[in-house]
Amino acid sequence: MDTVFGIEFEGGVILAADQSNARSILTYQSNLDKITQLSSHSALGVSGPNADLVNFSQYISKNLELYQLSNDGLQLSTHAQANYCRGELATALRKGPYQVSCLLGGYDASSNKGSLYWMDAYAALSEVNYGAQGYSSNFCLSIMDKDWTEGLSQDEAIKIVDKCIKELKTRFLLSQPNFIFKVVDKDGVRTIKFGADPADT
């Protein structure tokens, strides 16, 4: 029941996710941050049960940090990080699967561009220009397909995500009142807006 969006724009990536933590007929909180910073220039948006969402996000981020510490500060490219995530999902698939679907966005200084990777719980991996995880894909992929163009600006990418959220609020059965937006570009990972402050506990 989670919603995660990702859109690549000229020089970076926008990731957005709903902030609801719900199970069965209960909503536990509405300020959850489902987008985890993996490195200075990459982030992972995750959809799935809260236990797997937190466990997988932290496992990936801490292992990437360990790799960097063990290799004299060497930071993996976005492509390498995505393939590492896919490898961990594939390994877990045959033991105790993570019920998570992910969008990994990052910026690589070597190519001076952002990239976005789509992954599902069965360890399928694809580089995409835009993507959605969860039920939102039924409503929003057509909007992204219509509005996304090569060389999109950051503001234009945000407008597409806003249009997707408006469509969900109009058409989707479930209420997802709050969304958090993060941008990944040459300046790193930063939150640009949210419906409810994740730090407010």
Secondary structure per residue as TSV (DSSP state, phi and psi in degrees):
chain	resnum	aa	ss	phi	psi
A	1	M	-	360.0	5.1
A	2	D	-	-82.6	159.3
A	3	T	-	-127.3	126.6
A	4	V	E	-134.1	130.9
A	5	F	E	-117.4	151.0
A	6	G	E	-145.6	135.1
A	7	I	E	-137.8	128.2
A	8	E	E	-85.3	133.9
A	9	F	E	-126.4	177.5
A	10	E	T	-64.3	104.6
A	11	G	T	94.9	11.1
A	12	G	E	173.8	-167.1
A	13	V	E	-140.3	140.4
A	14	I	E	-102.8	129.6
A	15	L	E	-117.8	137.4
A	16	A	E	-139.3	145.7
A	17	A	E	-148.3	150.8
A	18	D	E	-70.7	161.1
A	19	Q	-	-112.0	14.9
A	20	S	-	-85.7	138.9
A	21	N	E	-117.1	104.8
A	22	A	E	-133.7	155.9
A	23	R	E	-151.2	133.6
A	24	S	T	57.4	-121.2
A	25	I	T	-101.6	8.3
A	26	L	E	-110.1	141.7
A	27	T	E	-106.2	121.0
A	28	Y	E	-86.9	-38.1
A	29	Q	E	-156.7	161.3
A	30	S	S	-130.1	27.0
A	31	N	-	-135.2	28.8
A	32	L	-	-74.3	138.1
A	33	D	-	-98.3	108.8
A	34	K	-	-96.1	8.7
A	35	I	E	-114.9	111.4
A	36	T	E	-100.8	132.1
A	37	Q	E	-74.9	125.1
A	38	L	E	-93.9	-39.1
A	39	S	E	-148.1	-172.9
A	40	S	T	-63.2	-25.0
A	41	H	T	-132.4	36.4
A	42	S	E	-156.1	152.4
A	43	A	E	-148.1	156.0
A	44	L	E	-125.4	117.6
A	45	G	E	-95.3	128.5
A	46	V	E	-124.8	136.9
A	47	S	E	-117.4	133.3
A	48	G	S	154.8	-179.2
A	49	P	-	-57.0	143.0
A	50	N	H	-55.9	-39.2
A	51	A	H	-62.2	-48.3
A	52	D	H	-69.1	-38.1
A	53	L	H	-56.5	-52.2
A	54	V	H	-69.0	-45.3
A	55	N	H	-60.5	-49.2
A	56	F	H	-68.6	-44.1
A	57	S	H	-58.3	-47.1
A	58	Q	H	-69.7	-38.6
A	59	Y	H	-60.4	-45.9
A	60	I	H	-67.2	-46.9
A	61	S	H	-64.2	-41.4
A	62	K	H	-70.0	-35.7
A	63	N	H	-70.3	-35.5
A	64	L	H	-67.9	-36.4
A	65	E	H	-66.6	-40.4
A	66	L	H	-63.0	-41.2
A	67	Y	H	-60.1	-43.1
A	68	Q	H	-64.8	-42.0
A	69	L	H	-67.4	-33.7
A	70	S	H	-81.1	-12.4
A	71	N	T	-125.0	42.6
A	72	D	T	53.9	40.5
A	73	G	T	82.8	5.5
A	74	L	-	-65.8	126.3
A	75	Q	-	-106.2	130.5
A	76	L	-	-67.0	148.1
A	77	S	-	-69.5	165.4
A	78	T	H	-59.7	-40.8
A	79	H	H	-59.8	-44.9
A	80	A	H	-66.8	-39.6
A	81	Q	H	-63.0	-41.8
A	82	A	H	-63.5	-41.6
A	83	N	H	-70.3	-31.5
A	84	Y	H	-64.5	-46.4
A	85	C	H	-58.2	-45.8
A	86	R	H	-60.5	-40.6
A	87	G	H	-62.2	-41.4
A	88	E	H	-68.0	-38.5
A	89	L	H	-65.0	-40.4
A	90	A	H	-67.3	-39.8
A	91	T	H	-65.1	-44.6
A	92	A	H	-68.0	-26.5
A	93	L	H	-58.2	-31.2
A	94	R	T	-99.2	6.5
A	95	K	T	-126.5	-76.6
A	96	G	S	-140.4	92.2
A	97	P	-	-61.1	142.8
A	98	Y	-	-82.0	129.6
A	99	Q	-	-90.5	63.6
A	100	V	-	-128.3	146.3
A	101	S	E	-122.1	137.4
A	102	C	E	-129.5	154.7
A	103	L	E	-126.8	118.8
A	104	L	E	-109.6	122.3
A	105	G	E	-118.4	142.6
A	106	G	E	-155.7	168.7
A	107	Y	E	-125.7	131.9
A	108	D	E	-114.8	120.4
A	109	A	T	-63.7	-30.9
A	110	S	T	-62.8	-36.1
A	111	S	T	-103.5	-8.4
A	112	N	T	56.2	39.1
A	113	K	E	-150.6	160.3
A	114	G	E	-92.5	161.9
A	115	S	E	-146.1	151.9
A	116	L	E	-130.4	133.6
A	117	Y	E	-124.0	135.4
A	118	W	E	-105.0	129.9
A	119	M	E	-135.3	143.0
A	120	D	-	-114.4	-179.7
A	121	A	T	-67.9	-15.8
A	122	Y	T	-96.8	13.9
A	123	A	-	70.0	26.1
A	124	A	-	-78.4	138.1
A	125	L	E	-131.0	135.4
A	126	S	E	-149.4	136.9
A	127	E	E	-82.9	129.6
A	128	V	E	-132.4	162.9
A	129	N	S	-87.1	-27.5
A	130	Y	E	-155.6	155.9
A	131	G	E	-163.5	164.3
A	132	A	E	-144.6	143.4
A	133	Q	E	-119.9	148.6
A	134	G	S	92.0	-172.3
A	135	Y	T	-61.5	-20.5
A	136	S	H	-59.5	-26.5
A	137	S	H	-61.5	-29.0
A	138	N	H	-66.5	-27.0
A	139	F	H	-100.4	-29.5
A	140	C	H	-111.8	-17.7
A	141	L	H	-63.5	-33.2
A	142	S	H	-67.1	-35.9
A	143	I	H	-65.5	-46.0
A	144	M	H	-63.6	-41.3
A	145	D	H	-62.4	-37.6
A	146	K	H	-75.4	-40.7
A	147	D	H	-96.4	-21.0
A	148	W	-	-74.7	135.0
A	149	T	-	-137.6	156.5
A	150	E	T	-61.6	136.9
A	151	G	T	80.7	18.4
A	152	L	-	-55.8	142.5
A	153	S	-	-86.3	166.7
A	154	Q	H	-60.8	-44.1
A	155	D	H	-63.3	-38.2
A	156	E	H	-67.0	-37.1
A	157	A	H	-65.0	-41.1
A	158	I	H	-63.5	-38.9
A	159	K	H	-62.8	-36.9
A	160	I	H	-65.3	-43.5
A	161	V	H	-64.8	-41.4
A	162	D	H	-59.7	-39.6
A	163	K	H	-64.7	-39.3
A	164	C	H	-64.0	-42.3
A	165	I	H	-65.3	-40.7
A	166	K	H	-60.8	-40.9
A	167	E	H	-63.3	-41.5
A	168	L	H	-62.8	-43.1
A	169	K	H	-66.8	-25.4
A	170	T	H	-84.1	-43.2
A	171	R	H	-105.5	-29.0
A	172	F	-	-78.6	139.0
A	173	L	S	-60.8	-40.6
A	174	L	S	-86.3	151.5
A	175	S	-	-93.2	122.5
A	176	Q	-	-125.7	85.1
A	177	P	-	-71.3	-27.9
A	178	N	-	-121.3	141.0
A	179	F	E	-131.9	147.5
A	180	I	E	-116.3	137.2
A	181	F	E	-115.0	134.3
A	182	K	E	-131.9	143.6
A	183	V	E	-115.3	141.5
A	184	V	E	-121.8	115.7
A	185	D	E	-148.3	-161.1
A	186	K	T	-61.0	-22.0
A	187	D	T	-89.5	1.8
A	188	G	E	103.8	-158.7
A	189	V	E	-101.8	129.6
A	190	R	E	-149.8	149.7
A	191	T	E	-83.9	129.1
A	192	I	E	-102.9	-26.5
A	193	K	E	-167.2	158.7
A	194	F	E	-151.3	158.2
A	195	G	S	-82.9	-33.7
A	196	A	S	-142.5	137.7
A	197	D	-	-67.7	118.7
A	198	P	T	-60.9	-24.7
A	199	A	T	-79.2	-10.4
A	200	D	-	-82.8	94.5
A	201	T	-	-107.0	360.0
